[in-house]
């Protein structure tokens, strides 16, 4: 697998400011809490039927079992995983990201969006869906707090939100 972002993304200088160390550590702590379950779910789904409805997959069951904070952590963990290993092997992870991106009202923070955007811009255009979750999360931020204003206009198309159900 090819790494398109990797560890350096968190400290890479670029369009987005560095986050305070304590904030980044809190994100990593939350992501480590969901990481083992995420790995297991992704592996089961990769070995299973890709045509199943999302709710019937291991990732779907995991996502359904989490509260909003847990789902945000799962989204950030999966985003990080996909940015590091973006290839055909991440189809299941990209599906999970699209599903989380379609969930309104998860309570995303500006710092969470900035963290994902740093990883996305470090990955570059090799990861075609790199902005799926950051865009959707930014769309849920209060007006004037979206860091997407710093991205080139051609990359800032916010996906439509699905109704929770």
C-alpha positions, 0 to 999 in steps of 0.5 A: 500500500502507498502512504499518501499522508502519513505521520508527517501530515500532522506537522506539515506546514501548509494552508492550515495552522498547527493545532495545539499539542494538547488538542492533537493528543486528545484527538489521537486518544479518542481515535485510539479508543475506536481504532481496534473496533474500526480495524476489526469492522473494516477487515470483516467488511473487506472479506465480506460482500461489498454489495450489502447495505451499510446497516448490514455491514460490520462498519454499519453496526459499529457506527450505529453503536456509537454516540456522536463523539464516538462517531466523530472519532471513528470518522477521524480514525478512518479518514486518517487510515484512508489518507495513509493507505489510499488505494483499492484496499480502502474501498470499505473505509471510503464507504464508511467515510461517506456514510459518516459524512452524510450524518447531520448534527454530529457536533464537529468542531473547527479543530477537528475539521482543521485536523482532517484538512491538514491530512487531506492537503498532505495527501494531495490529489492522489486521494480523490475523495480526500475532502469528503468528510472534512467538507461535510464536517465543515458544512455543519460548523456555525457560519464564519467558522469554516476553515474551507474558506482557505481552500481553493474554490474548485475543491470546496463543493460541500456534499448534501446532508442526508436526513438522520433516520 
